[in-house]
Amino acid sequence: MYARVINFTLLAPSLWTVVQAATSIETSKGHTVLLFKSSENSGVIVELFSDIKMAGKELRALEILQKFKEQAMAKVNVLEGKQQ
């Protein structure tokens, strides 16, 4: 199993709708996307993959958030790793 964790801070709480839409992508077998709201303007997206190869192919959530970074995000932090 391989995971990608994206921590982010929004410039405005009203942007949660955009984040929810970006993370409501259809997941495939071996790929799951979870969205957690930690405060009014910050949250975490956890993507679980069957392996690192799939993680390299499934970049939609990350790409969408990075496109919004300058206009809507104060901070985007990404961590990746495999289960030991």
Contacts in CASP RR format, 6 or more apart in sequence:
PFRMAT RR
TARGET T0000
AUTHOR 0000-0000-0000
METHOD contacts of the structure
MODEL  1
MYARVINFTLLAPSLWTVVQAATSIETSKGHTVLLFKSSENSGVIVELFS
DIKMAGKELRALEILQKFKEQAMAKVNVLEGKQQ
1 48 0 8 1.000
1 49 0 8 1.000
1 50 0 8 1.000
1 51 0 8 1.000
1 82 0 8 1.000
1 83 0 8 1.000
2 48 0 8 1.000
2 49 0 8 1.000
2 50 0 8 1.000
2 51 0 8 1.000
2 52 0 8 1.000
2 54 0 8 1.000
2 55 0 8 1.000
2 80 0 8 1.000
2 81 0 8 1.000
2 82 0 8 1.000
2 83 0 8 1.000
3 46 0 8 1.000
3 47 0 8 1.000
3 48 0 8 1.000
3 49 0 8 1.000
3 80 0 8 1.000
3 81 0 8 1.000
3 82 0 8 1.000
3 83 0 8 1.000
4 46 0 8 1.000
4 47 0 8 1.000
4 49 0 8 1.000
4 55 0 8 1.000
4 62 0 8 1.000
4 78 0 8 1.000
4 79 0 8 1.000
4 80 0 8 1.000
4 81 0 8 1.000
5 44 0 8 1.000
5 45 0 8 1.000
5 46 0 8 1.000
5 47 0 8 1.000
5 78 0 8 1.000
5 79 0 8 1.000
5 80 0 8 1.000
6 44 0 8 1.000
6 45 0 8 1.000
6 46 0 8 1.000
6 47 0 8 1.000
6 61 0 8 1.000
6 62 0 8 1.000
6 65 0 8 1.000
6 76 0 8 1.000
6 77 0 8 1.000
6 78 0 8 1.000
7 42 0 8 1.000
7 43 0 8 1.000
7 44 0 8 1.000
7 75 0 8 1.000
7 76 0 8 1.000
7 77 0 8 1.000
7 78 0 8 1.000
7 79 0 8 1.000
8 19 0 8 1.000
8 42 0 8 1.000
8 43 0 8 1.000
8 44 0 8 1.000
8 45 0 8 1.000
8 65 0 8 1.000
8 73 0 8 1.000
8 75 0 8 1.000
8 76 0 8 1.000
8 77 0 8 1.000
9 41 0 8 1.000
9 42 0 8 1.000
9 43 0 8 1.000
9 73 0 8 1.000
9 74 0 8 1.000
9 75 0 8 1.000
10 16 0 8 1.000
10 19 0 8 1.000
10 41 0 8 1.000
10 42 0 8 1.000
10 72 0 8 1.000
10 73 0 8 1.000
10 74 0 8 1.000
11 41 0 8 1.000
11 72 0 8 1.000
11 73 0 8 1.000
11 74 0 8 1.000
12 41 0 8 1.000
12 72 0 8 1.000
13 40 0 8 1.000
13 41 0 8 1.000
15 41 0 8 1.000
15 68 0 8 1.000
15 72 0 8 1.000
16 37 0 8 1.000
18 68 0 8 1.000
18 72 0 8 1.000
19 35 0 8 1.000
19 45 0 8 1.000
19 65 0 8 1.000
20 35 0 8 1.000
22 61 0 8 1.000
22 64 0 8 1.000
22 65 0 8 1.000
22 68 0 8 1.000
23 33 0 8 1.000
23 35 0 8 1.000
23 45 0 8 1.000
23 61 0 8 1.000
24 33 0 8 1.000
25 33 0 8 1.000
25 60 0 8 1.000
25 61 0 8 1.000
27 33 0 8 1.000
28 58 0 8 1.000
29 50 0 8 1.000
30 48 0 8 1.000
30 49 0 8 1.000
30 50 0 8 1.000
30 54 0 8 1.000
31 47 0 8 1.000
31 48 0 8 1.000
31 49 0 8 1.000
31 50 0 8 1.000
31 54 0 8 1.000
31 58 0 8 1.000
32 47 0 8 1.000
32 48 0 8 1.000
33 45 0 8 1.000
33 46 0 8 1.000
33 47 0 8 1.000
33 61 0 8 1.000
34 45 0 8 1.000
34 46 0 8 1.000
34 47 0 8 1.000
34 48 0 8 1.000
35 43 0 8 1.000
35 44 0 8 1.000
35 45 0 8 1.000
36 43 0 8 1.000
36 44 0 8 1.000
36 45 0 8 1.000
36 46 0 8 1.000
37 43 0 8 1.000
38 44 0 8 1.000
41 74 0 8 1.000
45 61 0 8 1.000
45 65 0 8 1.000
47 55 0 8 1.000
47 58 0 8 1.000
47 61 0 8 1.000
49 55 0 8 1.000
49 58 0 8 1.000
52 82 0 8 1.000
55 80 0 8 1.000
62 78 0 8 1.000
65 73 0 8 1.000
65 76 0 8 1.000
66 76 0 8 1.000
69 76 0 8 1.000
END
